[in-house]
């Protein structure tokens, strides 16, 4: 499911940096459970 998150993240046009990547890593579980119920 992680690749789905990064696909959407890159698709949004937001730049990915090591710092923001770490920050997003903390939000990924919450994002997936709330925003990815397709599976």
mmCIF file of the N, C-alpha and C atoms, coordinates in Angstrom:
data_MODEL
# 
_entry.id   MODEL 
# 
loop_
_atom_site.group_PDB 
_atom_site.id 
_atom_site.type_symbol 
_atom_site.label_atom_id 
_atom_site.label_alt_id 
_atom_site.label_comp_id 
_atom_site.label_asym_id 
_atom_site.label_entity_id 
_atom_site.label_seq_id 
_atom_site.pdbx_PDB_ins_code 
_atom_site.Cartn_x 
_atom_site.Cartn_y 
_atom_site.Cartn_z 
_atom_site.occupancy 
_atom_site.B_iso_or_equiv 
_atom_site.pdbx_formal_charge 
_atom_site.auth_seq_id 
_atom_site.auth_comp_id 
_atom_site.auth_asym_id 
_atom_site.auth_atom_id 
_atom_site.pdbx_PDB_model_num 
ATOM 1   N N  . UNK A 1 1  ? 0.825   -1.206 0.000  1.00 0.00 ? 1  UNK A N  1 
ATOM 2   C CA . UNK A 1 1  ? 0.000   0.000  0.000  1.00 0.00 ? 1  UNK A CA 1 
ATOM 3   C C  . UNK A 1 1  ? 0.860   1.257  0.000  1.00 0.00 ? 1  UNK A C  1 
ATOM 4   N N  . UNK A 1 2  ? 2.125   1.100  0.412  1.00 0.00 ? 2  UNK A N  1 
ATOM 5   C CA . UNK A 1 2  ? 3.002   2.257  0.526  1.00 0.00 ? 2  UNK A CA 1 
ATOM 6   C C  . UNK A 1 2  ? 3.212   2.912  -0.837 1.00 0.00 ? 2  UNK A C  1 
ATOM 7   N N  . UNK A 1 3  ? 3.322   2.085  -1.889 1.00 0.00 ? 3  UNK A N  1 
ATOM 8   C CA . UNK A 1 3  ? 3.552   2.648  -3.220 1.00 0.00 ? 3  UNK A CA 1 
ATOM 9   C C  . UNK A 1 3  ? 2.340   3.454  -3.679 1.00 0.00 ? 3  UNK A C  1 
ATOM 10  N N  . UNK A 1 4  ? 1.150   3.069  -3.238 1.00 0.00 ? 4  UNK A N  1 
ATOM 11  C CA . UNK A 1 4  ? -0.047  3.838  -3.578 1.00 0.00 ? 4  UNK A CA 1 
ATOM 12  C C  . UNK A 1 4  ? 0.032   5.238  -2.997 1.00 0.00 ? 4  UNK A C  1 
ATOM 13  N N  . UNK A 1 5  ? 0.515   5.312  -1.760 1.00 0.00 ? 5  UNK A N  1 
ATOM 14  C CA . UNK A 1 5  ? 0.639   6.603  -1.093 1.00 0.00 ? 5  UNK A CA 1 
ATOM 15  C C  . UNK A 1 5  ? 1.607   7.498  -1.839 1.00 0.00 ? 5  UNK A C  1 
ATOM 16  N N  . UNK A 1 6  ? 2.781   6.942  -2.190 1.00 0.00 ? 6  UNK A N  1 
ATOM 17  C CA . UNK A 1 6  ? 3.786   7.756  -2.862 1.00 0.00 ? 6  UNK A CA 1 
ATOM 18  C C  . UNK A 1 6  ? 3.358   8.098  -4.279 1.00 0.00 ? 6  UNK A C  1 
ATOM 19  N N  . UNK A 1 7  ? 2.586   7.217  -4.924 1.00 0.00 ? 7  UNK A N  1 
ATOM 20  C CA . UNK A 1 7  ? 2.078   7.513  -6.253 1.00 0.00 ? 7  UNK A CA 1 
ATOM 21  C C  . UNK A 1 7  ? 1.150   8.721  -6.202 1.00 0.00 ? 7  UNK A C  1 
ATOM 22  N N  . UNK A 1 8  ? 0.259   8.727  -5.229 1.00 0.00 ? 8  UNK A N  1 
ATOM 23  C CA . UNK A 1 8  ? -0.664  9.856  -5.062 1.00 0.00 ? 8  UNK A CA 1 
ATOM 24  C C  . UNK A 1 8  ? 0.101   11.107 -4.671 1.00 0.00 ? 8  UNK A C  1 
ATOM 25  N N  . UNK A 1 9  ? 1.091   10.917 -3.795 1.00 0.00 ? 9  UNK A N  1 
ATOM 26  C CA . UNK A 1 9  ? 1.879   12.046 -3.316 1.00 0.00 ? 9  UNK A CA 1 
ATOM 27  C C  . UNK A 1 9  ? 2.643   12.689 -4.465 1.00 0.00 ? 9  UNK A C  1 
ATOM 28  N N  . UNK A 1 10 ? 3.270   11.855 -5.323 1.00 0.00 ? 10 UNK A N  1 
ATOM 29  C CA . UNK A 1 10 ? 4.017   12.385 -6.462 1.00 0.00 ? 10 UNK A CA 1 
ATOM 30  C C  . UNK A 1 10 ? 3.060   12.972 -7.497 1.00 0.00 ? 10 UNK A C  1 
ATOM 31  N N  . UNK A 1 11 ? 1.897   12.353 -7.640 1.00 0.00 ? 11 UNK A N  1 
ATOM 32  C CA . UNK A 1 11 ? 0.913   12.809 -8.606 1.00 0.00 ? 11 UNK A CA 1 
ATOM 33  C C  . UNK A 1 11 ? 0.395   14.197 -8.242 1.00 0.00 ? 11 UNK A C  1 
ATOM 34  N N  . UNK A 1 12 ? 0.387   14.489 -6.940 1.00 0.00 ? 12 UNK A N  1 
ATOM 35  C CA . UNK A 1 12 ? -0.099  15.790 -6.484 1.00 0.00 ? 12 UNK A CA 1 
ATOM 36  C C  . UNK A 1 12 ? 0.877   16.900 -6.847 1.00 0.00 ? 12 UNK A C  1 
ATOM 37  N N  . UNK A 1 13 ? 2.094   16.521 -7.243 1.00 0.00 ? 13 UNK A N  1 
ATOM 38  C CA . UNK A 1 13 ? 3.063   17.510 -7.690 1.00 0.00 ? 13 UNK A CA 1 
ATOM 39  C C  . UNK A 1 13 ? 3.914   18.052 -6.564 1.00 0.00 ? 13 UNK A C  1 
ATOM 40  N N  . UNK A 1 14 ? 3.777   17.491 -5.376 1.00 0.00 ? 14 UNK A N  1 
ATOM 41  C CA . UNK A 1 14 ? 4.565   17.968 -4.241 1.00 0.00 ? 14 UNK A CA 1 
ATOM 42  C C  . UNK A 1 14 ? 5.958   17.346 -4.277 1.00 0.00 ? 14 UNK A C  1 
ATOM 43  N N  . UNK A 1 15 ? 6.988   18.142 -4.055 1.00 0.00 ? 15 UNK A N  1 
ATOM 44  C CA . UNK A 1 15 ? 8.356   17.631 -4.069 1.00 0.00 ? 15 UNK A CA 1 
ATOM 45  C C  . UNK A 1 15 ? 8.615   16.742 -2.860 1.00 0.00 ? 15 UNK A C  1 
ATOM 46  N N  . UNK A 1 16 ? 9.325   15.635 -3.096 1.00 0.00 ? 16 UNK A N  1 
ATOM 47  C CA . UNK A 1 16 ? 9.651   14.728 -1.996 1.00 0.00 ? 16 UNK A CA 1 
ATOM 48  C C  . UNK A 1 16 ? 11.103  14.939 -1.585 1.00 0.00 ? 16 UNK A C  1 
ATOM 49  N N  . UNK A 1 17 ? 11.307  15.288 -0.339 1.00 0.00 ? 17 UNK A N  1 
ATOM 50  C CA . UNK A 1 17 ? 12.653  15.430 0.201  1.00 0.00 ? 17 UNK A CA 1 
ATOM 51  C C  . UNK A 1 17 ? 12.805  14.477 1.368  1.00 0.00 ? 17 UNK A C  1 
ATOM 52  N N  . UNK A 1 18 ? 14.038  14.113 1.727  1.00 0.00 ? 18 UNK A N  1 
ATOM 53  C CA . UNK A 1 18 ? 14.246  13.174 2.838  1.00 0.00 ? 18 UNK A CA 1 
ATOM 54  C C  . UNK A 1 18 ? 13.534  13.614 4.111  1.00 0.00 ? 18 UNK A C  1 
ATOM 55  N N  . UNK A 1 19 ? 13.512  14.925 4.354  1.00 0.00 ? 19 UNK A N  1 
ATOM 56  C CA . UNK A 1 19 ? 12.871  15.432 5.569  1.00 0.00 ? 19 UNK A CA 1 
ATOM 57  C C  . UNK A 1 19 ? 11.356  15.253 5.493  1.00 0.00 ? 19 UNK A C  1 
ATOM 58  N N  . UNK A 1 20 ? 10.764  15.679 4.386  1.00 0.00 ? 20 UNK A N  1 
ATOM 59  C CA . UNK A 1 20 ? 9.313   15.561 4.253  1.00 0.00 ? 20 UNK A CA 1 
ATOM 60  C C  . UNK A 1 20 ? 8.901   14.097 4.187  1.00 0.00 ? 20 UNK A C  1 
ATOM 61  N N  . UNK A 1 21 ? 9.781   13.263 3.618  1.00 0.00 ? 21 UNK A N  1 
ATOM 62  C CA . UNK A 1 21 ? 9.481   11.838 3.534  1.00 0.00 ? 21 UNK A CA 1 
ATOM 63  C C  . UNK A 1 21 ? 9.373   11.242 4.930  1.00 0.00 ? 21 UNK A C  1 
ATOM 64  N N  . UNK A 1 22 ? 10.295  11.642 5.801  1.00 0.00 ? 22 UNK A N  1 
ATOM 65  C CA . UNK A 1 22 ? 10.240  11.157 7.183  1.00 0.00 ? 22 UNK A CA 1 
ATOM 66  C C  . UNK A 1 22 ? 8.993   11.678 7.878  1.00 0.00 ? 22 UNK A C  1 
ATOM 67  N N  . UNK A 1 23 ? 8.655   12.937 7.605  1.00 0.00 ? 23 UNK A N  1 
ATOM 68  C CA . UNK A 1 23 ? 7.472   13.524 8.226  1.00 0.00 ? 23 UNK A CA 1 
ATOM 69  C C  . UNK A 1 23 ? 6.216   12.793 7.757  1.00 0.00 ? 23 UNK A C  1 
ATOM 70  N N  . UNK A 1 24 ? 6.155   12.500 6.466  1.00 0.00 ? 24 UNK A N  1 
ATOM 71  C CA . UNK A 1 24 ? 4.984   11.818 5.920  1.00 0.00 ? 24 UNK A CA 1 
ATOM 72  C C  . UNK A 1 24 ? 4.892   10.384 6.426  1.00 0.00 ? 24 UNK A C  1 
ATOM 73  N N  . UNK A 1 25 ? 6.048   9.785  6.706  1.00 0.00 ? 25 UNK A N  1 
ATOM 74  C CA . UNK A 1 25 ? 6.055   8.400  7.176  1.00 0.00 ? 25 UNK A CA 1 
ATOM 75  C C  . UNK A 1 25 ? 5.228   8.257  8.444  1.00 0.00 ? 25 UNK A C  1 
ATOM 76  N N  . UNK A 1 26 ? 5.231   9.297  9.269  1.00 0.00 ? 26 UNK A N  1 
ATOM 77  C CA . UNK A 1 26 ? 4.450   9.255  10.506 1.00 0.00 ? 26 UNK A CA 1 
ATOM 78  C C  . UNK A 1 26 ? 2.955   9.374  10.203 1.00 0.00 ? 26 UNK A C  1 
ATOM 79  N N  . UNK A 1 27 ? 2.625   9.990  9.074  1.00 0.00 ? 27 UNK A N  1 
ATOM 80  C CA . UNK A 1 27 ? 1.221   10.220 8.737  1.00 0.00 ? 27 UNK A CA 1 
ATOM 81  C C  . UNK A 1 27 ? 0.660   9.153  7.805  1.00 0.00 ? 27 UNK A C  1 
ATOM 82  N N  . UNK A 1 28 ? 1.531   8.308  7.263  1.00 0.00 ? 28 UNK A N  1 
ATOM 83  C CA . UNK A 1 28 ? 1.094   7.306  6.290  1.00 0.00 ? 28 UNK A CA 1 
ATOM 84  C C  . UNK A 1 28 ? 0.018   6.366  6.853  1.00 0.00 ? 28 UNK A C  1 
ATOM 85  N N  . UNK A 1 29 ? 0.216   5.773  8.038  1.00 0.00 ? 29 UNK A N  1 
ATOM 86  C CA . UNK A 1 29 ? -0.813  4.857  8.552  1.00 0.00 ? 29 UNK A CA 1 
ATOM 87  C C  . UNK A 1 29 ? -2.175  5.531  8.657  1.00 0.00 ? 29 UNK A C  1 
ATOM 88  N N  . UNK A 1 30 ? -2.205  6.740  9.168  1.00 0.00 ? 30 UNK A N  1 
ATOM 89  C CA . UNK A 1 30 ? -3.452  7.474  9.316  1.00 0.00 ? 30 UNK A CA 1 
ATOM 90  C C  . UNK A 1 30 ? -4.044  7.778  7.943  1.00 0.00 ? 30 UNK A C  1 
ATOM 91  N N  . UNK A 1 31 ? -3.194  8.159  7.008  1.00 0.00 ? 31 UNK A N  1 
ATOM 92  C CA . UNK A 1 31 ? -3.624  8.489  5.655  1.00 0.00 ? 31 UNK A CA 1 
ATOM 93  C C  . UNK A 1 31 ? -4.231  7.267  4.971  1.00 0.00 ? 31 UNK A C  1 
ATOM 94  N N  . UNK A 1 32 ? -3.555  6.120  5.106  1.00 0.00 ? 32 UNK A N  1 
ATOM 95  C CA . UNK A 1 32 ? -4.006  4.897  4.443  1.00 0.00 ? 32 UNK A CA 1 
ATOM 96  C C  . UNK A 1 32 ? -5.346  4.439  5.021  1.00 0.00 ? 32 UNK A C  1 
ATOM 97  N N  . UNK A 1 33 ? -5.459  4.422  6.331  1.00 0.00 ? 33 UNK A N  1 
ATOM 98  C CA . UNK A 1 33 ? -6.676  3.910  6.954  1.00 0.00 ? 33 UNK A CA 1 
ATOM 99  C C  . UNK A 1 33 ? -7.873  4.808  6.657  1.00 0.00 ? 33 UNK A C  1 
ATOM 100 N N  . UNK A 1 34 ? -7.632  6.099  6.508  1.00 0.00 ? 34 UNK A N  1 
ATOM 101 C CA . UNK A 1 34 ? -8.730  7.030  6.274  1.00 0.00 ? 34 UNK A CA 1 
ATOM 102 C C  . UNK A 1 34 ? -8.983  7.253  4.783  1.00 0.00 ? 34 UNK A C  1 
ATOM 103 N N  . UNK A 1 35 ? -7.941  7.167  3.971  1.00 0.00 ? 35 UNK A N  1 
ATOM 104 C CA . UNK A 1 35 ? -8.076  7.576  2.580  1.00 0.00 ? 35 UNK A CA 1 
ATOM 105 C C  . UNK A 1 35 ? -7.933  6.450  1.578  1.00 0.00 ? 35 UNK A C  1 
ATOM 106 N N  . UNK A 1 36 ? -7.578  5.237  2.028  1.00 0.00 ? 36 UNK A N  1 
ATOM 107 C CA . UNK A 1 36 ? -7.384  4.139  1.085  1.00 0.00 ? 36 UNK A CA 1 
ATOM 108 C C  . UNK A 1 36 ? -8.159  2.929  1.574  1.00 0.00 ? 36 UNK A C  1 
ATOM 109 N N  . UNK A 1 37 ? -9.446  2.903  1.257  1.00 0.00 ? 37 UNK A N  1 
ATOM 110 C CA . UNK A 1 37 ? -10.287 1.775  1.654  1.00 0.00 ? 37 UNK A CA 1 
ATOM 111 C C  . UNK A 1 37 ? -10.675 0.929  0.446  1.00 0.00 ? 37 UNK A C  1 
ATOM 112 N N  . UNK A 1 38 ? -9.932  1.099  -0.662 1.00 0.00 ? 38 UNK A N  1 
ATOM 113 C CA . UNK A 1 38 ? -10.285 0.398  -1.893 1.00 0.00 ? 38 UNK A CA 1 
ATOM 114 C C  . UNK A 1 38 ? -9.968  -1.089 -1.803 1.00 0.00 ? 38 UNK A C  1 
ATOM 115 N N  . UNK A 1 39 ? -9.072  -1.461 -0.876 1.00 0.00 ? 39 UNK A N  1 
ATOM 116 C CA . UNK A 1 39 ? -8.698  -2.875 -0.763 1.00 0.00 ? 39 UNK A CA 1 
ATOM 117 C C  . UNK A 1 39 ? -9.199  -3.448 0.554  1.00 0.00 ? 39 UNK A C  1 
# 
